[in-house]
């Protein structure tokens, strides 16, 4: 798990506890014995009173951390252990935390040569603060430096990203971080017009219930306009309910 920019360590701890406790309640209501082993990351994302001038720099810090330290922890550490091969591995990242975890997940052989065939079972990018172009091989208009960074196919079995018009932070963040972010509600319009679009689109209601008329996909982008009201509105029970439904589908 990882939270994003401008979070004290204690704030991250509170967020992780909220996710875990809600997921446990949902599992209990379904009669499922859910006892996850939790690894929560914290990183120097907070600058105090002058933090607003540091958004672009912290975006780069998140990428660097994901590409190096967390990459090594995942691919040469955790996923290389035999005991992990039979245990589902789930990433939950919010904002720049999603940037860290996805950068690590899709950089399997960039920093170190992985010695495992184990894949991450499920990644949640909750209002992810990174360019959606990373999941694409083209963007229909111009060559972005982010194109193709997340197109490695043997790292993750399933990816779920959220987007919401209630997250107004996404409207300005794109100018600091390399293009339209995946959490921006306009990202669906952008990528749906691309011939090689790899995403399936879905939507949830205010209770976190998915529209079953939508197709499930390896990469899924979920319209959370009715669910997520602001950038940080990702810890509540209904968001966890949405995540739990995806977690239950892990084979």
C-alpha positions, 0 to 999 in steps of 0.5 A: 500500500502507498499513499501520495504527495503531502502525507505525514507518516501517521496520516498514511498509517491511518489510511492503511488501517481504514482500508484494511479494517473496511475490507475485513468487515466486508470479508466477514459479511461474506463469510470469508476468512480474510487475514492479509499480510500488510506492507505499507509504504511511507515516503518523504512526501511532505514539505510543510508550508511550502509544499505547493511549490514541490508537486513536480519534484515529488512526482519525480521522487515517486517515479524514482522511488518506484523504479529503484527501492520499491522495484527491488523490494517487489521483484528481487525480494517479496515475489521471489520467495517461494511462499509468496507464489501461492498467495495473492498479491494486491497493490493499493495506491492512492495519487502519487502512491499509485505512481510509486506502485505502478512504476515498480510493478511495470518496471520488472526488469528495468532496475534488476533482472527478476528471477520470478514468474510470479505476477501481481494479482491485482493493482488498484490505482485510486485517483492515480496521479500519473500520465495515462499515456503510460498504459498506451502505445499511442495517444493519437496526437503526439509522441509523449515521453510517457508512452509505453512505460506500463505496457509490459504484459507479464507483471500484473494480471489485473489493473483497476484505475479510478477516475472522478469529476469530483477530483478537481485536483486532477485538472491542474495536476496534469500541468506539473506531471507530464500530461493528463493523469489517469485519475482525471475524468477526461482520461476515458474520453482521451483513450477511448478515441485511440484504436489500440486502447487497451482498457475496458471501461466500467462505472460504480454507483454511490454504494460502490456497486459496479455496473454488471453490463460492462466488460471486465478487462485486464486493464479496467478504468472505472467511472467513480463520479458518484462514488469519489467526491474529492481527491482524497475521498478514497478510504470510505467504506463504499470505496473499499466495497468496490475494491472487495468485489474485485478482490473476490474475483482473484482466482 
